């Protein structure tokens, strides 16, 4: 993998760059649609190419390991071929499941024992095993196994968890360097900064992770219930320590306003289920704010979903029609709304990049944060 930094904003810490992978170039800042099980919910690969213009998508090691399983992925030649997607893929190693499946897992120095949400069977994820799984998946960017600590948590717990994450990262790096890719193209590995919302821990973790000297770095353990101000404070602290010549990935973030604020702090890569999850509840993100399309006021509103959007679907369907689909429980509603939201997210980071390159990001960001946070 190769990262090229093209321009840094003069008034913020925002950056515009490119990440070059075996499956294509990613222009940063970038948002990655979440395709947990090899599918972005309610959005086809054709729509991801043509309507959303997704440059990279995310898969999840835990879910793909359980279904369809590494044997199927091996037989297919990796996830790219299995789902017919020839652009980059990033995989989360399962660290978030350590957090989200807290009632059905056990942590030891060896790794994390999970109980499958599908059939209750038990599985051990070690730093080495998740490398093997991600080799079978064939993702361009792989994550080390880590523990995503809950919020709030005590300082002592966060410290012990962080140190275990560091030890796991060392083991993952060593094993990663010993093992070759399976499908004839290179993969890269990102370690993950942890430390909850404690400044001393975040500083220590960022310095440790930077010292591993891998090709990119991730920031985990945020967007788990902490106040937005704490997220921004931790992100700014960590971005000030992680090297400038490597991409920075903030995991699981977030709202359009979160993304803009964190771009300004020096983050390059984002992912979140919010655009598709909210779409399935009828919430549409737009340049002017958030619209609940189920509201009665749209019953006879035959204007396009978004007159100013570059996406043809936003001008093809009316607000009244989409509201009708939701009220009738038609599955097409999920497809239209999800594609709309993902297109908006990709437009947002693409426009942020343009503004960074033009030297106008700071003022644009200030105006857009207010707009995209408005309830219409």
N, C-alpha and C positions, 0 to 999 in steps of 0.2 A: 504494500500500500504506500502511496505517496501523497503527502499533503502540501499544497502550495498556498501560501497566504498572499492574496492579491492586494488587499488594502485594509487599513485600520482607520476607523473613524477618529477624527481629531477631537471631538467633544465628548465621546463616550468610549467604551472599550469594545464596541462592536467591530466585527471582522467579516470580511468577505474572502472566501477562498475556494479551493477545490480539493476533493478527496478522490484520488484515482485508485480504482480497484480492478480486479480481474474482469468484472462484469460491467464496467463503465465508470464514468466520472460523475461525481456528486458535487453540485455547486452549493456552497454553504453561505449563509445559514440555511439549514434544511429541516423539514419536518418529515418524519417517517410514519406512514400509516401502519397501524398494528394489524398484522395478519397472524394472530396467535397460533393457529393450527394449520398454517399454509393457506389461509383465506382471510382477506379483509372482509369483515361481516357485511353482507348485502351488496358487495361491490365486486364485479367481475374483473378478471385480469385485463380484458379489453378496455373496460372503463378506467382502470388504473393507468393504462397507457395513454388512451386517447382523451379522456375527459379530465382526469385528475392530474396527469403528467407526473406521477410519482417517480422520483429518481431512485428511491430505495425503499424497501418495506422491511418490517420487523417480524420475526417468528419467535416462538418460545420453545426452548429446549425441553422443558418439563412436559409440556403438552404434546409436542411432536414425538418425544420418546415414548409416551403412553399410546398415542395414536397419530400416525399409522404404525410407528415403531421403526427402529433403525434398520431392520432387515428389509422392509419395504423401501425405505429411502435409499439404501444401498443398491437394491435391485433396480431402482429407477434411475440411479446415477446422481442422486442428490435432490435436494428440494427444488432447485431451479428447474430441473427437467420434470420432476414430479408434478409441479404446478404450472409448468410452461411459462416461466418468468425469467427473462434473460438480463434483467437489471440487478443491481446489488441487493443483497439480503444481509441484515444484521440479526443475530440471535441473542436473546437474553438467556443467561445460563441457568435460571431457576432460582436465583437469589430472592426474587420477589415472592416466589411461592414459599420460601422459608418464612417470609413475613405473613403472607395472606392465608397460609394453611397452618397457622400457629397451633391450632387445636389437634392437628393430626400429624405432627412431625416432632422429631427429637434431634437435637444438635449435639455432636461430639467433635473432638478434635479431628477424627477421621473424615467426617462430613455430615450430611443431613439425611436422616431417615424420613421418608415421606410415606404417607398412606394415600394411595390413589383415590382421587375423587370419583373415579369411574366404577371401580369394583372393590375398593378397600384393600387391595394388595399392597404390600410394603416394598419400598425400593430405597436403596442407598445411593445418594449422590455424593461423590467425592470430587475434589478439584480435578483429579485425573479423569474420572468417568465422564464429567461434563465436557471435557475436551474431546474424548472419544465420540460422544454423541454429536457434538458440533462438527467434528470431522465428517461424520456420516451425513449430517444435514448438508454440509458443504457451504455454509454461510460465509460471506466475504469477511464479515467482522464478527468475532466471537467475544463473549464475555467470560471473565473468570467467575467461579462460584464465590458468592459473598453472602453475608447476612444483612438483610435490610431491617434495621432496628425499628421498633414501633415508636410512635410519638404519643404521649411523652414517655421517656424512659430515664432511669436514674443514670447519673454520670458514670458510676462504677460499671453498670451493665453495658453502657455504650462503649466504654473504654475496653472492656474485655472482648466484646463482640468485634470491635475494630481491629484489635490485635489478632484475633482469630482470622478475620477476613484477610489481613496482611499475610499471615502464614499460609492461608489457602492460596493467595495470589502467587506467592513464591513457588509453591508446589505446582500450580497451574502453568506458570511460565516455564519452569524446568521441563515439565512433561510436554508442553506445547512445542518446545524447541527440539525435543527428542523424536517427535512423531511427524511424519510427512502427510501432506494432504492426500485425499483419496481419489480426487477427480482431475488431477493434472493442472490445477491452477492454485495460486497462493491464497492463503487465508491470513488474517491478522488477529491479534488478541489485545483487548483492552482490559486493564485492571480498573478497579472501582474504588473511589474515595468514599469512606464512610465517616461516622463520628457524630451522628444525630445533629442537634442544634447547639453543640458545645464548641466554642471557638478554638479552645486549646486542642481538642481532639481533631477537629477538621483541619487545623494547621498541621498537626503531626501526621495525619493520614495523607494529606495532599503532598507533603514532602516525601513521605515514604513511597507513595504510588509513583510520583514523578521520578524517584530514584530507581524504579524498576526498568525505566528506559525502554518501554514498549512503544509501539507506533502511534498510539492514541490513548486517551484517558477518559474515563467516565466518572460522573458524580452521581452517587446513589443515595438512597435514604431520605430524600426530600419528596415533597408532594404526598406525604403520608398523614396529613392532618394538621401539620404545623401552620401557624399564621404565615401569610404570604411575605410579611416583612422579614421573618426568620429565614425563609427560603432564599430571599434575595441577599440577605446578609451573609449566609453561608456560601452561596454561589459566588458572590463577589470575592470573599476571602479565598476560596479555593482557586478561582480563575486567576487570582493574583499570584498564585504559587505554581500552578501547572505550566509547563513550558509553552511558549508562544508558537513554536514551530510544529505543534501537534494538535490534531482536532480534539475538542472538548465536547463530550456528550452528556447532557443533563437528562437523566432517565425519568420517564413518566410525567413529564411536564409539557403542557398543561393547558390552561385557558389561552385565548389569543393575547390577552394582556400579559399573562405570565411569560409567554414566549417573547414578546417584544421587550419586556423589562430585562429578561435574561440574555437576550441577544446583546442588549446594551451593556451587560456585565461581562461579555466575552465568550458566551456559549455558542457553539457551532451547530450542534445536532440535538434534535428533540424527537420524542415519541409520546403518544398519549392515546388512550381509547376514547377520549372525550368527544371528538368530532363524530364518530360513528355511534357511540353509545347515546349521546344526546340527540342525535338524529332520529334514533328509533323511538324517542319520546316526543318527537315533533319540534325540537328546538333547532332553529337554523341560525348559524353564524353568518353575519354579513359585514360589509364595510361600515355600515351605519349602526350596528348593534345586534342584539340577540332577539330573534322573533319566535314566539310560540305559535306555530302555524295552526294549532288546534283551537285557538281563541275564536269566539263567535264573530268577532269583527272581520274575520277573513271569509265568512260564509259566502258573501257575494262580492268578494274582491277578485276581479278577473284580470288584474294586472299581473305581469310576470313575477316569478319568484324574486328575481333581481335584475332590474333593467340594465344595470351598469356592469354586470358580470361578463367576463370573456367566455364563459362556459355556455354553450348553446342550450343546454338543458334548463338553465335558469331563465331563459327567455321563452322556451318552448312550453313550459308548464305554468299554469296560473296558481296563485295562492289559494283560490277557492277550490281548485281541483285537488291540490295536494291535501288540503284540509279534509275534503271529502274522502280521499283514500284512507287517511288515518281513522276517520270516524267509521268507515266501513271495514276496518281491519284488513285492508288489502296490502299484501306484501310489497307491491310496487312502491308504496309510500316509503318503506325503509330504503329501497334502492335510490329513489330520487333524492331523499333528504341526505342520505349518507354520502352520495356522490357530490351533492352540493357542498356539504360541509368540508369534505376533504379537498375539493377544488379551492375553497376559500382559504383553508390552512396553507396549501401550497402556494396560492397567490400571495398570501401575507408574507411568508418567508422570502418568496421571490422578489416582492416589492421592497422588503427590507434590504435585500442584497443590492438592488438598484439604488436605493437611497444611500447606502453606505458608500458605494462606488462614486456616487455623485456628490458626496460630502454634505448631504442634507438630511441625514438620518435622525439626528437629535430632535429637530423641530417636528419632523414627520411623526416620529415615534410618540412624542408628547401629545400630539393631536389624536393619533390613532388609538392610543390606550384609552382615552376618554370615550371615543366613538364605539370601539368594539366591546366595551363594558356596559354600554347603555341597553336597557331593556326597552324594546320597541312596543 
